[in-house]
Amino acid sequence: CERCQCHGEDKRTAILYTLLSQNLHHSRGGRSAAHRHCLCHQRRTVCLRTPHVTCQAASNVLVKTVSFMKNLPSFHLLPREDQLLLLDSCWVPLFLLGLVQEMVTFEVMETPAPSMLKKILLDGQSKRQEPERTQPTLAAVQRLQCCLNTFWSLDLSPKEYAYLKGAILFNPDVPGLRASLYIASLQREAQRALQEVLQPLHPEDQGRFARILLIASTLKSISPTLITDLFFRPVIGNADIVELIAEMLYEITGRQLAP
């Protein structure tokens, strides 16, 4: 951030600017206005350029992700507690695989920042309202897009997607599982099926299986908060996304994801 305009030598010293900055500094618990409005690459916040189109596509992918879990008899044989633990742990990488499979692309733009005067005028009201929502950063979205592009370069077949999803869903390393041994056997079965389907499809590529698993492991580094804020927060508001997915999985309510 050495070249960030927020810390440049041309910082304004007008009386109004100083007063507004001091007011914001006091109301936000000591965080400086310069820090919050840093224009450097890492801190720049973004939002979807076409939220209606992209959120609808993301919602469709999430519905298909839940349908995948619904159609696995071995998943429903697990204790309900284990199902929920796996759901909470694995929904993001499964959803991202769905984005790749459905070829969902998206663009982002810089989040419009409200004027400093508007923040001052609304400061008294904001204290009585819910906390401000987090916004995805440009750097985080670029990491996400890099992961998706890497998967697209693999050009997976439908069977490869299906078995890879099974290997990701049945993760015995999730803490608190009651049937971890059985889940481990399901993961080995999915990995073995993936390896077997690769042999006739890519006989010349002996390292494809290890490469697929390695790239799949990068999906776990994508924050659930980033995925929720970017694709679903405009649709579900402050609702808990995991609770919503659980409702969809067990058909507790008829609520659907729709912008």
N, C-alpha and C positions, 0 to 999 in steps of 0.2 A: 504493500500500500504506500510505497514511498512517494509515488507520483499522484496519489489520490488528491483530488481537488479539495476535499474536506480539510486537509492539513496544509494547504498551500499558503504562500506568503500573502495572497491577496484576500485573506479573510476579512469580511466586511465588519466594520466597527461602528456602524450607524447606531444611534440611540435606540430606535425601535427594534432593530435586529438584536441588540444586546439585551433589551428587556424581554423580548420574546424568548430568546435562548435561555435566559435565567429562569423564566417561568417554566419552560419545558424541562429544564434540568432538575428543578425542584420537584415537579409533578411526576417524573419518571424514575424517582429513586436514585438520582445521581448520575444517570447515563447522559452523556453530553449529546447535544443535538448533532454535532459533527459526527459522532460515532454512529448514531442511528441513521443518518442520511449519507453514509459513506458511499461514494460512487465507484469504489474500486470493484474489480471483477468478482471477487469472492463474496462480497456483501450485497451485490445488486439483486433485488428481488424481482421475480417474474410471475406472470400468470399466463394462462392459455390464450392464444390469439383468437381462436374460435371455440369458446367454451361449450356452446350448445352442441355443436357437432362432435367435438372430442369427448365430452362427458357422456353423450349418448352412446358412442362407440365403446367407451370404457365400461359403461353400465352393461352393455350387451356381453362384453368379454367376461365381466364378473358373474353374470347369470350363467354363462357357459362353464365357468370355473366351478360354480356351485353344483351344476348339473353333473359335471365329471365326478365329483365326490359322491353325489347321490347315487350314481350308477355303479358304484364299487361295492359289491356285497361284502368284501373283506373289510372295508372301512366301517360298515354298519355292524359288523360283528364285534367291534371294539367297544369297551366300556364308554359310556357317554362322556365321562370326564376326559378320557384319552382323546376322543374325537374333538372335543373343544380345545384341548391343548395343541393338537396337531393343526387344527384350523387357525388358531391364533399365531402359531409359529410359521405356517407355510402358505398362508393365503397370498402374501405379497409375491414370492417367487412363482407361484402357480399363476397368479394374475398376469405377471410380466411375461411368462411363457405364452399365455393367451394373447397378449398384445402382439407378440412376435408372430404367432401362428396366424392371427387374423390380419396381419400386415397393417396394424393401426399406427399411423404416423401423426405427428402433431408439431405445432410451432408455438413458441412462447414469445411474449413481448414484455418489456419492462413495466413493472407495476406502477401505475400513476400514483404519485405521492401527493397527499392533500397538502394544501398550503399551510405554512406555519401559523398564520392568523386563524385559519379554520380550526386548527388543533387547540389553540388557546381558547377560542370561543366555545368549543365543545368539551373542554377539559372537565368542567364541573359535571356534565352529564355522563361522560365516560367513566367517571369513578363509580357511578351507580349501575353501570351496565356490565355485561360479561367481559372477560379479558379479551384483548385484541387477538385475532387469529394470527397464527404464524403464516409466513409467506415463503414459498420455495425460492431458493437462490439460483441464480443462473449457473453457478458452478455445479450445484447438485443435479440440476436438470441435464446438464451436459454429460455428467457421469452416467446418468440414467440412459440417455440416448446412445452413449458409447456402448453400454452393455447390450442394448437392443440391436445396434448395428452389428456387433460381434456375433450375436445369435443369427441374424439374417444371413451373415456370410457362411454359416454352416449349412444352410438350405436343408433343414430337417424334413423328413417325410412324416406323414400323419402318424404312422406307427412309432416312429422315434419320439415324437412329441408325447404320445400316450404313455409309453413306458418310462420316459424321463419324468413326466408328471408323477407317476406312481413312485418312482425312486425318491422324488423330492417330498411328496406327501408323507410317506411312511418313514419318518426320521426317528430312529430309536434314541437319538441323543437329546431329545427335548426333555427338560427336567420335569419330574413328577409323574411320568407315565407309569401306569400299573401293568400294562402288557408290553413292556419294552422288548422282551425276547421275541414275542410273536410279531411285533412291528419290525424288528430287525430282519426276521425271516421274510416278511413281505417286501422289504426293501431289497434284499438279496435276490428275490424272485424277479422283481421289476428290473433290476440291473442285469440279471442274466438274460431276461427276455430282450432287453435293449441290445445287449452284446450279440445275441443270436440273430437279430434282425439286421444288424450292421454288416454281418459277414457276406450275405449275398448282394446287398445293396452297394457296399463299398469294399470289395475284396482287396483292392490295392492299397487302401488306407488303413494300415494296422493301428495307427495311433488315434483314430477317430473317437473310439469309445472313451479313452482317457481325456481327450480334448473336450468332449461334450460335458463330461462330469466336472472338469476343471472350470469351464466357462459357466456352467450352471451354478457353481459355488459362488460366483461373483454376484448372483442375483440376491443372495442373502445379505449383501452389504448395502442394499438399497433400503433406506429407512421407510418403515410403514407410514410415518408422519408425512414424508415427502409425497408418497403415492396418494394418501388420503387428501392432503391439502391441494394437490395438483389436479386430481381427476374427480374426486368425490365431494369435497367440501362445498363446491357451488351447488350440489344437488341435495345433500343430506343435512346441510347446516352443521349444527353442533352435535348431531347424533353420533353415537359410537359405531364405527364401521364394522367392528368385529361382532357386536351384538346384532347388527343388521344382517350380516352374512349368516350368523347362526339362525336367525329367524327365517331366512330364505332356505337354509339347509333343512330345517325341521318343519318348515311351513307353519310356523307358529302364528303368523299373521299374513294377511294378503297384501301387505305393503310392498311396493315395487320401486325399483330405482328408475326414475324418469325425471328429466329436467323439467 
